[in-house]
Amino acid sequence: MATSGWDTPAPESLIEGISRRGTPTNQASPADMSLGEAPTLAGGYGEEREQHFEVATGVICESPTNDDPVECLAQPTADTIDGGLAPWLSISNMEGRTQVPTQLHVEPSSRAIQAFCQCGKVQLKIFRPQDIFAKEGDQYPYSPYPDLMYPFKTSSKSTVDNPANEKWYLRDDDTKYLAGTCACRSCRLVTGYEIQTWAFIPRAAIHISVTSRPPSSPFSEEYSPPEPDTYVPLDFEELSHQSANPLRSYESSPGVFREFCPGCGATVFWHAKVRPDLIDVSVGLIHASEGARAEDLLEWWRGRCSFAEDAGLDRTGWSKGWAEGLIKGLGQGMKSQA
């Protein structure tokens, strides 16, 4: 996430989308949003409907400042179990389309936590710190501090460089990883949404399934999980030479790389040459039995949203006000429940 902070970098959002048509509101809203244009839905899910287009609000840079009506609809969040980001956002009501809960094929949280994308092509296992590393801290990777903790615009390089080599990404007596939210322009334009959520996880704690078998969606009744022997330690260089590589990668800026699923387009990783062994994992892919925030594995940073000051960067009109109000509300909500 841009919380890693070297690309003004990059949620799989934790909350269902928002339909928005037309006056900016200062009420904060969920991370995942879309802009509805003209014809509205003619029926519920699975029913015949009129033509309907939705645009992710994060990609709207130039928008009018007129007073045309805007309707904000928040999707129900029951499928998140724990509410996702909703507890940190000011949502006056939860009007909107309803969705039948989907039975996910998720094992109870144990030594390894499952993570997967919508189509099932990307399948991960994330191991807890105590199951991967010895108690001696010298095996944990070095990393500069992220913008999440020390805003780059107001912090000295000597501070951000983490000269004491603090393992800041380990929390709760080294039993959890740090997670946070990001509002940087890069993440917004890559994902299409104003809020990206990332977990900072050592590469050694991530295993990925590599198989030539066609993907099977974890959301389907026909789902067949990958065989245990298909999981290998995450190694981007090694994966790049394999025909069965489930990831697609691109260099979004010099020394900064992002991975996504070539099937459903899910954001998967952010990583950089400056800290190759600490990876940003898109939290929306993690499927923990306790809920979308995976708080048995992650501890959330509530002091600020990474790159919060960039929420309205290069935006005009209502979309700028919308984004700034959203991120301001998120920050206030996180701090109020810290």
C-alpha positions as CSV (number, residue, x, y, z in Angstrom):
1,M,0.0,0.0,0.0
2,A,1.1,3.2,-0.5
3,T,1.4,2.5,3.2
4,S,4.7,1.1,2.2
5,G,5.2,4.4,0.9
6,W,7.8,4.4,-1.9
7,D,5.6,4.8,-4.9
8,T,3.1,7.1,-3.3
9,P,2.2,3.6,-3.6
10,A,-1.1,0.9,-2.9
11,P,-8.1,-2.4,-1.0
12,E,-9.2,-5.1,-2.0
13,S,-11.7,-3.2,-0.1
14,L,-13.4,-4.7,2.9
15,I,-16.8,-3.3,2.2
16,E,-19.3,-3.7,-0.6
17,G,-19.6,-0.8,-3.1
18,I,-21.5,2.4,-3.1
19,S,-23.7,3.6,-6.0
20,R,-23.3,7.3,-6.5
21,R,-25.2,9.4,-9.1
22,G,-24.7,12.9,-9.1
23,T,-24.1,16.5,-4.7
24,P,-21.1,15.7,-2.9
25,T,-21.6,14.8,0.7
26,N,-19.2,15.0,3.6
27,Q,-20.5,11.7,5.0
28,A,-17.8,9.1,4.9
29,S,-18.5,6.0,3.0
30,P,-17.0,2.5,2.5
31,A,-13.8,1.9,0.7
32,D,-15.3,0.2,-2.4
33,M,-17.4,2.6,-4.4
34,S,-18.8,3.1,-7.9
35,L,-20.5,5.8,-9.9
36,G,-23.9,4.9,-11.2
37,E,-24.9,6.6,-14.5
38,A,-28.5,7.2,-15.7
39,P,-30.6,4.0,-16.0
40,T,-31.1,2.5,-12.6
41,L,-31.4,-1.1,-11.6
42,A,-34.6,-2.8,-12.6
43,G,-34.5,-5.6,-10.2
44,G,-32.5,-7.5,-7.5
45,Y,-29.5,-9.6,-8.0
46,G,-30.1,-12.3,-10.6
47,E,-33.1,-10.6,-12.0
48,E,-33.5,-8.9,-15.4
49,R,-32.5,-5.3,-15.3
50,E,-32.1,-2.3,-17.5
51,Q,-28.8,-1.3,-18.9
52,H,-26.7,0.0,-16.0
53,F,-23.2,1.4,-15.9
54,E,-21.0,1.9,-12.8
55,V,-17.6,3.6,-12.7
56,A,-15.2,3.3,-9.8
57,T,-15.1,6.7,-8.2
58,G,-11.3,6.6,-7.6
59,V,-10.6,7.1,-11.3
60,I,-12.7,10.2,-11.6
61,C,-10.2,13.1,-11.6
62,E,-12.2,15.9,-13.2
63,S,-15.8,16.4,-12.1
64,P,-18.3,19.3,-12.1
65,T,-18.9,21.5,-9.1
66,N,-22.6,21.9,-9.9
67,D,-25.4,21.0,-7.5
68,D,-26.9,18.0,-9.3
69,P,-28.3,15.5,-6.8
70,V,-25.9,12.9,-5.6
71,E,-27.2,9.7,-4.0
72,C,-24.9,7.7,-1.9
73,L,-25.9,4.1,-1.1
74,A,-23.9,1.9,1.2
75,Q,-24.0,-1.8,0.6
76,P,-24.8,-4.1,3.5
77,T,-21.7,-5.6,5.1
78,A,-23.0,-8.8,6.7
79,D,-20.6,-10.9,4.6
80,T,-17.6,-9.2,6.2
81,I,-18.6,-10.7,9.6
82,D,-16.8,-8.0,11.5
83,G,-18.1,-5.1,9.5
84,G,-14.8,-4.4,7.6
85,L,-14.1,-0.7,7.5
86,A,-17.7,0.3,8.3
87,P,-17.1,0.8,12.1
88,W,-14.5,3.5,11.2
89,L,-16.7,5.3,8.7
90,S,-19.6,7.7,9.3
91,I,-22.5,6.0,7.6
92,S,-25.9,7.3,8.6
93,N,-27.8,4.4,7.0
94,M,-27.2,1.3,5.0
95,E,-29.8,1.6,2.3
96,G,-29.0,-0.1,-0.9
97,R,-29.2,-3.4,-2.8
98,T,-29.2,-6.5,-0.7
99,Q,-27.0,-9.5,-1.5
100,V,-27.5,-13.1,-0.5
101,P,-24.6,-14.2,1.8
102,T,-22.2,-16.5,0.0
103,Q,-20.8,-19.6,1.7
104,L,-17.0,-19.3,1.5
105,H,-14.8,-22.3,1.7
106,V,-12.6,-21.0,4.5
107,E,-11.0,-23.1,7.1
108,P,-11.0,-21.9,10.8
109,S,-8.0,-19.7,11.5
110,S,-5.1,-21.9,12.4
111,R,-1.3,-21.9,11.7
112,A,-1.8,-20.6,8.2
113,I,-4.5,-18.2,7.0
114,Q,-6.0,-18.6,3.5
115,A,-6.0,-15.7,1.0
116,F,-7.5,-15.9,-2.5
117,C,-8.9,-13.8,-5.3
118,Q,-12.4,-13.9,-6.7
119,C,-11.7,-16.4,-9.5
120,G,-9.4,-18.6,-7.5
121,K,-6.3,-18.3,-9.7
122,V,-4.3,-16.7,-6.9
123,Q,-4.2,-18.9,-3.8
124,L,-2.0,-17.9,-0.8
125,K,-1.2,-19.2,2.6
126,I,0.0,-16.7,5.2
127,F,1.8,-18.0,8.2
128,R,1.9,-16.3,11.6
129,P,5.2,-14.8,12.8
130,Q,5.8,-17.3,15.5
131,D,5.4,-20.2,13.1
132,I,8.0,-18.8,10.6
133,F,10.7,-17.0,12.5
134,A,12.8,-17.9,15.6
135,K,12.5,-15.5,18.5
136,E,15.8,-13.9,17.7
137,G,14.9,-10.8,15.8
138,D,17.9,-11.0,13.4
139,Q,15.9,-13.2,11.0
140,Y,13.2,-10.7,10.5
141,P,13.7,-8.5,7.4
142,Y,14.7,-4.8,7.6
143,S,12.4,-2.2,6.3
144,P,12.2,1.6,6.4
145,Y,9.2,3.0,8.1
146,P,6.0,3.4,6.0
147,D,4.2,6.7,5.4
148,L,1.5,5.1,7.5
149,M,3.6,5.7,10.6
150,Y,5.8,8.6,9.7
151,P,4.4,10.9,7.0
152,F,7.0,11.3,4.4
153,K,6.2,15.0,3.8
154,T,6.9,16.0,7.4
155,S,9.4,13.4,8.5
156,S,13.2,13.4,8.0
157,K,14.8,10.8,5.9
158,S,17.0,9.8,8.8
159,T,13.9,8.9,10.7
160,V,12.1,7.1,7.9
161,D,15.3,5.1,7.2
162,N,14.7,3.3,10.5
163,P,18.3,3.3,11.7
164,A,17.5,1.2,14.8
165,N,16.1,-1.5,12.5
166,E,12.9,-1.7,14.5
167,K,10.6,-4.6,13.3
168,W,7.7,-2.2,13.2
169,Y,5.5,-4.6,11.2
170,L,5.4,-7.1,14.1
171,R,2.7,-6.4,16.7
172,D,1.3,-7.9,19.8
173,D,4.5,-9.5,21.1
174,D,5.4,-10.7,17.6
175,T,2.2,-12.7,17.1
176,K,0.6,-10.4,14.5
177,Y,1.4,-8.3,11.5
178,L,0.7,-4.6,11.0
179,A,-2.1,-3.6,8.6
180,G,-3.3,-0.1,7.5
181,T,-5.2,2.0,5.1
182,C,-3.8,4.0,2.2
183,A,-5.2,6.9,0.2
184,C,-2.3,7.6,-2.2
185,R,-2.9,8.5,-5.8
186,S,-1.1,5.4,-7.2
187,C,-3.3,3.0,-5.2
188,R,-6.4,4.9,-6.1
189,L,-5.8,4.8,-9.8
190,V,-4.6,1.2,-9.8
191,T,-7.6,-0.1,-7.8
192,G,-10.2,2.5,-8.8
193,Y,-11.1,3.2,-5.2
194,E,-10.3,5.8,-2.6
195,I,-9.1,3.5,0.1
196,Q,-6.6,0.6,-0.2
197,T,-5.9,-1.8,2.7
198,W,-2.5,-3.5,3.1
199,A,-0.9,-5.9,5.5
200,F,2.9,-5.7,5.9
201,I,4.0,-9.4,5.8
202,P,7.5,-10.9,5.5
203,R,7.9,-12.7,2.2
204,A,9.1,-15.8,4.1
205,A,5.6,-16.0,5.6
206,I,3.8,-16.1,2.3
207,H,3.3,-19.3,0.2
208,I,1.6,-19.3,-3.1
209,S,0.0,-22.2,-5.1
210,V,1.6,-22.8,-8.5
211,T,-0.3,-25.3,-10.6
212,S,-1.3,-25.8,-14.2
213,R,-4.8,-26.9,-13.1
214,P,-7.6,-24.5,-14.2
215,P,-8.6,-22.1,-11.4
216,S,-11.7,-22.9,-9.4
217,S,-13.6,-20.1,-7.6
218,P,-13.7,-20.5,-3.8
219,F,-17.2,-19.0,-4.1
220,S,-18.6,-21.9,-6.2
221,E,-20.1,-25.2,-5.1
222,E,-17.6,-27.0,-7.3
223,Y,-14.6,-25.5,-5.6
224,S,-11.7,-27.8,-5.2
225,P,-8.8,-26.3,-3.1
226,P,-5.2,-26.6,-4.4
227,E,-3.2,-29.7,-3.4
228,P,-0.9,-28.9,-0.4
229,D,2.2,-29.8,-2.5
230,T,1.4,-27.0,-4.9
231,Y,2.2,-24.3,-2.4
232,V,5.8,-22.9,-2.6
233,P,7.5,-20.0,-0.8
234,L,6.9,-16.7,-2.5
235,D,9.8,-15.9,-4.9
236,F,9.0,-13.3,-7.6
237,E,12.1,-14.1,-9.6
238,E,11.4,-17.8,-9.6
239,L,7.7,-17.3,-10.5
240,S,8.6,-15.1,-13.4
241,H,10.2,-18.1,-15.1
242,Q,7.3,-20.5,-14.6
243,S,4.5,-20.9,-17.2
244,A,2.1,-21.7,-14.4
245,N,2.8,-18.4,-12.6
246,P,-0.6,-17.2,-11.3
247,L,0.5,-13.6,-11.0
248,R,1.1,-10.7,-13.5
249,S,3.6,-8.1,-12.5
250,Y,4.5,-4.6,-13.6
251,E,6.9,-2.0,-12.5
252,S,4.7,1.0,-11.6
253,S,7.7,3.2,-10.9
254,P,11.4,2.6,-10.7
255,G,12.1,-0.1,-8.2
256,V,8.4,-0.5,-7.3
257,F,6.4,-3.5,-8.4
258,R,2.7,-4.5,-8.2
259,E,1.2,-7.9,-8.8
260,F,-2.4,-8.7,-9.8
261,C,-4.5,-11.7,-10.9
262,P,-4.7,-12.0,-14.7
263,G,-8.1,-13.6,-14.3
264,C,-10.3,-11.4,-12.2
265,G,-7.9,-8.4,-11.9
266,A,-7.6,-8.5,-8.1
267,T,-4.8,-6.5,-6.5
268,V,-2.4,-8.9,-4.8
269,F,1.0,-7.4,-3.8
270,W,3.0,-4.3,-3.6
271,H,6.8,-4.6,-3.1
272,A,9.9,-2.6,-3.7
273,K,13.7,-3.1,-4.2
274,V,14.4,-1.0,-1.1
275,R,12.8,-3.7,1.1
276,P,12.4,-6.9,-1.0
277,D,11.6,-9.2,1.9
278,L,8.7,-7.3,3.3
279,I,5.6,-7.4,1.1
280,D,2.4,-5.4,1.1
281,V,-0.5,-7.9,0.8
282,S,-3.9,-6.7,-0.2
283,V,-6.1,-7.4,2.9
284,G,-9.2,-8.0,0.9
285,L,-7.8,-11.3,-0.3
286,I,-7.4,-12.6,3.3
287,H,-10.2,-14.9,4.4
288,A,-10.0,-15.3,8.1
289,S,-12.8,-17.0,10.0
290,E,-13.1,-14.1,12.4
291,G,-13.9,-11.5,9.7
292,A,-12.6,-9.3,6.9
293,R,-10.2,-7.4,9.2
294,A,-8.5,-10.7,10.1
295,E,-7.8,-9.3,13.6
296,D,-6.5,-12.6,14.8
297,L,-3.6,-12.2,12.3
298,L,-3.5,-8.4,11.9
299,E,-3.3,-5.4,14.1
300,W,-4.6,-2.2,12.5
301,W,-2.8,1.1,12.6
302,R,-5.4,3.7,13.6
303,G,-3.2,6.7,14.0
304,R,-3.7,7.8,10.4
305,C,-4.5,6.7,6.8
306,S,-1.4,6.6,4.8
307,F,-1.0,9.5,2.3
308,A,-4.2,11.0,3.7
309,E,-3.1,14.4,2.5
310,D,-3.2,13.2,-1.1
311,A,-6.8,12.2,-1.1
312,G,-7.8,15.0,-3.4
313,L,-4.5,15.2,-5.3
314,D,-5.1,16.0,-9.0
315,R,-8.8,16.0,-8.6
316,T,-11.4,18.7,-9.1
317,G,-15.1,19.3,-8.4
318,W,-17.3,17.0,-6.3
319,S,-14.9,14.0,-6.6
320,K,-12.2,16.0,-4.8
321,G,-14.5,17.0,-2.0
322,W,-15.9,13.5,-1.8
323,A,-12.5,11.9,-1.5
324,E,-11.2,14.4,1.1
325,G,-14.3,14.1,3.2
326,L,-14.1,10.3,3.0
327,I,-10.5,10.1,4.1
328,K,-11.0,12.7,6.8
329,G,-13.9,10.7,8.2
330,L,-11.9,7.5,8.1
331,G,-9.1,9.1,10.1
332,Q,-11.5,10.4,12.7
333,G,-13.3,7.1,12.9
334,M,-10.1,5.1,13.4
335,K,-8.8,7.4,16.1
336,S,-12.1,7.5,18.0
337,Q,-12.0,3.7,18.3
338,A,-8.3,3.3,18.9
